[in-house]
Amino acid sequence: MIAHFDLDAFYASVAQRDDPSLRGKPLAVSGSSRRAVVLTASYEARPFGVRSAMPLYRARELCAELIVVPPDFARYREASRACFAIFESGARALEGLSLDEAFVDIATDDIAAATSYAVAVRERIRREVGLSASAGVSTQKMVAKIACDEAKPDGLKSIPPGSEAAYLAPMPVGKLPGIGPKTQVRLAAERIERIGQVAELSEAELFRLFGRWGRELRELARGNDTRNVVADRETRSVSSETTFEYDVRDIAELRRVLAELAVDVAERLAAHRLRGTTIGIKLKRDDFTIVARQTTVAQPTSERATIEAAANRCLERADLGEHAVRLLGVRVATLTEELTEQISMFEGPPA
């Protein structure tokens, strides 16, 4: 069995946990610059339309009573480490997706036992860390994640083995990975709006609509996801990226976001005792062209400063011209396990 855990409104929840005066109030975590965007909105702010990645000025327009607090990544990393330690208790494998999200391969094939594990994890997170987590339990990753999304906020949903296809069938096609807004519009023109309809498509229809990817998509629609939970030490790279609601041209803003992404990547590397020598960035320009640049450092690293500096060098080589940026990501690859004391590219050898 597989569980998917997602800490609810993570950044905002940490702020409310640490400052009781913020509880129950509309809250956004954001920087203070003119171009700042909302990193996380509390559930109290969401009825006003405030969402992650929204420009802060727009969030203030939507909610006059919005409280804005600056991000505190040291506190987020501390809370994340505590939660991941709880995830690992009783886990056969743990695959971290970000500071606040993970898949867990539970050491049982019994749905009741797996659900009990998820209940215990959520209770421990509430008691020991002071946060809430939503969870989905299933025999497979995709269904577990969808169930977790449906359980939010602060809920748990388990999908019994054998019921995956029936569970997915009435859902909108947009729940399937890879089916974005544009594809949904195209499918709607074909009167295909539900996952169950994708599950019933013929070979010819699959190829016409999706090309070679069609068969894989149909298997997912039928509730057949064979992907395993992969422990982070076995991953080939660790990355973090963000999509801007409005295209960004300002290089200073891109560097600021790179710094935040480097913190996330560095924390995930350090948490799982990994280092890498290949550091790169990915950009999607306003013409939807993907630009990737990478560099290699002399020593394997998990240091935030090293990753940020290398990412900024890659940004300088990205040749954006007059183009704005829709998406920005940081990636560290060529990973090795951390076995010896790390030497920073900015420091000399230990005395």
NORRA-V712975 format. One record per pair of residues at least 12 apart in sequence whose C-alpha atoms are under 7 Angstrom apart, sorted by the first residue. I is the first residue (numbers start at 1). GAP is how many residues later the second one is. D is the distance in whole Angstrom. If there is no record, write none. Layout:
i:I gap:GAP d:D
i:I gap:GAP d:D
This chain:
i:1 gap:104 d:6
i:1 gap:105 d:5
i:1 gap:107 d:6
i:1 gap:108 d:5
i:1 gap:113 d:6
i:1 gap:137 d:6
i:1 gap:138 d:5
i:2 gap:101 d:7
i:2 gap:102 d:6
i:2 gap:103 d:5
i:2 gap:104 d:6
i:2 gap:135 d:6
i:2 gap:136 d:5
i:2 gap:137 d:6
i:2 gap:138 d:6
i:2 gap:139 d:6
i:2 gap:142 d:7
i:3 gap:100 d:6
i:3 gap:101 d:5
i:3 gap:102 d:7
i:3 gap:132 d:7
i:3 gap:133 d:6
i:3 gap:134 d:4
i:3 gap:135 d:7
i:3 gap:141 d:6
i:4 gap:98 d:6
i:4 gap:99 d:5
i:4 gap:100 d:6
i:4 gap:131 d:5
i:4 gap:132 d:5
i:4 gap:133 d:7
i:4 gap:140 d:6
i:4 gap:141 d:5
i:4 gap:144 d:6
i:5 gap:96 d:6
i:5 gap:97 d:5
i:5 gap:98 d:6
i:5 gap:128 d:6
i:5 gap:129 d:6
i:5 gap:130 d:5
i:5 gap:131 d:7
i:5 gap:143 d:7
i:6 gap:94 d:6
i:6 gap:95 d:5
i:6 gap:96 d:7
i:6 gap:127 d:6
i:6 gap:128 d:5
i:6 gap:129 d:6
i:7 gap:93 d:5
i:7 gap:94 d:6
i:7 gap:125 d:6
i:7 gap:126 d:4
i:7 gap:127 d:6
i:8 gap:124 d:6
i:8 gap:125 d:5
i:8 gap:126 d:7
i:8 gap:145 d:6
i:8 gap:146 d:7
i:9 gap:31 d:6
i:9 gap:32 d:7
i:9 gap:33 d:6
i:10 gap:90 d:6
i:11 gap:18 d:7
i:11 gap:29 d:6
i:11 gap:65 d:7
i:12 gap:15 d:7
i:12 gap:16 d:7
i:12 gap:17 d:6
i:12 gap:28 d:6
i:12 gap:29 d:6
i:12 gap:30 d:5
i:13 gap:29 d:7
i:13 gap:118 d:7
i:17 gap:113 d:7
i:24 gap:20 d:6
i:25 gap:19 d:6
i:26 gap:16 d:6
i:26 gap:18 d:5
i:26 gap:19 d:4
i:26 gap:40 d:5
i:26 gap:41 d:6
i:27 gap:14 d:6
i:27 gap:15 d:5
i:27 gap:18 d:6
i:27 gap:39 d:6
i:27 gap:40 d:5
i:27 gap:41 d:6
i:28 gap:12 d:6
i:28 gap:13 d:4
i:28 gap:14 d:6
i:28 gap:38 d:7
i:28 gap:39 d:6
i:28 gap:40 d:5
i:28 gap:41 d:6
i:29 gap:12 d:6
i:29 gap:39 d:6
i:29 gap:40 d:5
i:29 gap:41 d:6
i:29 gap:42 d:6
i:30 gap:38 d:6
i:30 gap:39 d:6
i:30 gap:40 d:5
i:30 gap:41 d:6
i:31 gap:39 d:5
i:31 gap:40 d:7
i:35 gap:20 d:7
i:36 gap:19 d:6
i:36 gap:20 d:6
i:37 gap:16 d:5
i:37 gap:17 d:5
i:37 gap:18 d:4
i:37 gap:19 d:5
i:38 gap:13 d:7
i:38 gap:14 d:5
i:38 gap:15 d:5
i:38 gap:16 d:5
i:38 gap:17 d:6
i:38 gap:18 d:6
i:39 gap:13 d:5
i:39 gap:14 d:6
i:40 gap:12 d:5
i:48 gap:14 d:6
i:48 gap:15 d:6
i:49 gap:13 d:7
i:50 gap:12 d:7
i:53 gap:191 d:6
i:53 gap:192 d:6
i:54 gap:191 d:6
i:77 gap:22 d:7
i:77 gap:190 d:7
i:79 gap:50 d:7
i:80 gap:19 d:5
i:80 gap:20 d:6
i:82 gap:47 d:7
i:83 gap:42 d:6
i:86 gap:35 d:6
i:87 gap:34 d:7
i:90 gap:16 d:7
i:90 gap:17 d:7
i:91 gap:13 d:6
i:91 gap:14 d:6
i:91 gap:15 d:5
i:91 gap:16 d:6
i:92 gap:13 d:5
i:92 gap:14 d:6
i:92 gap:15 d:5
i:93 gap:12 d:5
i:93 gap:136 d:6
i:93 gap:137 d:7
i:93 gap:138 d:5
i:94 gap:135 d:7
i:94 gap:136 d:7
i:94 gap:137 d:5
i:95 gap:134 d:6
i:95 gap:135 d:6
i:95 gap:136 d:5
i:95 gap:137 d:6
i:96 gap:136 d:7
i:103 gap:126 d:6
i:104 gap:125 d:7
i:105 gap:124 d:6
i:111 gap:49 d:6
i:115 gap:22 d:7
i:115 gap:43 d:7
i:118 gap:17 d:7
i:132 gap:22 d:6
i:133 gap:21 d:5
i:134 gap:14 d:6
i:134 gap:17 d:6
i:134 gap:18 d:6
i:134 gap:19 d:6
i:134 gap:20 d:5
i:134 gap:21 d:5
i:134 gap:22 d:6
i:135 gap:13 d:5
i:135 gap:16 d:7
i:135 gap:20 d:6
i:135 gap:21 d:5
i:135 gap:22 d:7
i:136 gap:12 d:4
i:136 gap:20 d:6
i:136 gap:21 d:5
i:136 gap:22 d:6
i:137 gap:20 d:6
i:137 gap:21 d:5
i:137 gap:22 d:6
i:138 gap:20 d:6
i:138 gap:21 d:5
i:138 gap:22 d:7
i:138 gap:23 d:7
i:139 gap:22 d:6
i:140 gap:85 d:6
i:140 gap:86 d:7
i:141 gap:84 d:7
i:141 gap:86 d:7
i:142 gap:83 d:7
i:164 gap:59 d:5
i:165 gap:56 d:7
i:165 gap:57 d:5
i:165 gap:58 d:5
i:168 gap:27 d:6
i:168 gap:28 d:7
i:168 gap:53 d:7
i:169 gap:25 d:6
i:169 gap:26 d:5
i:169 gap:27 d:4
i:170 gap:24 d:6
i:170 gap:25 d:6
i:170 gap:26 d:6
i:171 gap:23 d:5
i:171 gap:24 d:6
i:172 gap:21 d:6
i:172 gap:22 d:5
i:172 gap:23 d:6
i:173 gap:20 d:6
i:173 gap:21 d:5
i:173 gap:22 d:5
i:195 gap:26 d:6
i:196 gap:25 d:7
i:198 gap:20 d:6
i:198 gap:23 d:6
i:199 gap:19 d:5
i:199 gap:22 d:5
i:199 gap:23 d:5
i:232 gap:40 d:7
i:233 gap:39 d:7
i:233 gap:41 d:7
i:236 gap:97 d:6
i:236 gap:98 d:7
i:236 gap:99 d:6
i:237 gap:94 d:7
i:237 gap:95 d:6
i:237 gap:96 d:4
i:237 gap:97 d:7
i:237 gap:98 d:7
i:238 gap:27 d:6
i:238 gap:93 d:6
i:238 gap:94 d:5
i:238 gap:95 d:7
i:239 gap:26 d:6
i:239 gap:91 d:6
i:239 gap:92 d:4
i:239 gap:93 d:6
i:240 gap:21 d:6
i:240 gap:24 d:7
i:240 gap:25 d:6
i:240 gap:89 d:6
i:240 gap:90 d:6
i:240 gap:91 d:7
i:241 gap:20 d:7
i:241 gap:87 d:6
i:241 gap:88 d:4
i:241 gap:89 d:6
i:242 gap:85 d:6
i:242 gap:86 d:6
i:242 gap:87 d:6
i:243 gap:83 d:6
i:243 gap:84 d:4
i:243 gap:85 d:7
i:244 gap:82 d:5
i:244 gap:83 d:6
i:247 gap:39 d:7
i:247 gap:77 d:6
i:247 gap:78 d:5
i:247 gap:79 d:5
i:248 gap:76 d:5
i:248 gap:77 d:5
i:248 gap:78 d:7
i:249 gap:75 d:4
i:249 gap:76 d:6
i:255 gap:57 d:7
i:258 gap:50 d:7
i:259 gap:49 d:6
i:261 gap:69 d:6
i:262 gap:42 d:6
i:262 gap:45 d:6
i:262 gap:46 d:5
i:262 gap:68 d:7
i:263 gap:41 d:6
i:266 gap:36 d:5
i:266 gap:37 d:6
i:266 gap:38 d:5
i:269 gap:33 d:6
i:270 gap:32 d:6
i:273 gap:64 d:6
i:273 gap:65 d:5
i:274 gap:28 d:7
i:274 gap:61 d:6
i:274 gap:62 d:6
i:274 gap:63 d:5
i:274 gap:64 d:5
i:275 gap:25 d:5
i:275 gap:26 d:5
i:275 gap:27 d:5
i:275 gap:60 d:5
i:275 gap:61 d:5
i:275 gap:62 d:6
i:275 gap:63 d:6
i:276 gap:24 d:5
i:276 gap:25 d:5
i:276 gap:26 d:7
i:276 gap:56 d:6
i:276 gap:57 d:5
i:276 gap:58 d:5
i:276 gap:59 d:4
i:276 gap:60 d:6
i:277 gap:19 d:5
i:277 gap:20 d:5
i:277 gap:21 d:7
i:277 gap:22 d:6
i:277 gap:23 d:5
i:277 gap:24 d:6
i:277 gap:56 d:7
i:277 gap:57 d:6
i:277 gap:58 d:7
i:278 gap:16 d:7
i:278 gap:17 d:6
i:278 gap:18 d:5
i:278 gap:19 d:7
i:278 gap:54 d:6
i:278 gap:55 d:5
i:278 gap:56 d:6
i:279 gap:15 d:5
i:279 gap:16 d:5
i:279 gap:17 d:6
i:279 gap:28 d:7
i:279 gap:31 d:6
i:279 gap:32 d:7
i:279 gap:52 d:6
i:279 gap:53 d:5
i:279 gap:54 d:6
i:280 gap:13 d:5
i:280 gap:14 d:4
i:280 gap:15 d:6
i:280 gap:31 d:6
i:280 gap:34 d:7
i:280 gap:50 d:6
i:280 gap:51 d:5
i:280 gap:52 d:6
i:281 gap:12 d:6
i:281 gap:13 d:6
i:281 gap:30 d:6
i:281 gap:33 d:7
i:281 gap:48 d:5
i:281 gap:49 d:5
i:281 gap:50 d:6
i:282 gap:46 d:6
i:282 gap:47 d:5
i:282 gap:48 d:7
i:283 gap:42 d:7
i:283 gap:44 d:5
i:283 gap:45 d:5
i:283 gap:46 d:7
i:284 gap:41 d:6
i:284 gap:42 d:5
i:284 gap:43 d:5
i:284 gap:44 d:7
i:285 gap:38 d:6
i:285 gap:39 d:6
i:285 gap:40 d:4
i:285 gap:41 d:6
i:286 gap:37 d:6
i:286 gap:38 d:5
i:286 gap:39 d:6
i:286 gap:40 d:6
i:291 gap:27 d:7
i:293 gap:21 d:5
i:293 gap:25 d:7
i:294 gap:20 d:6
i:295 gap:15 d:7
i:295 gap:19 d:7
i:299 gap:44 d:7
i:301 gap:41 d:7
i:306 gap:39 d:7
i:311 gap:19 d:7
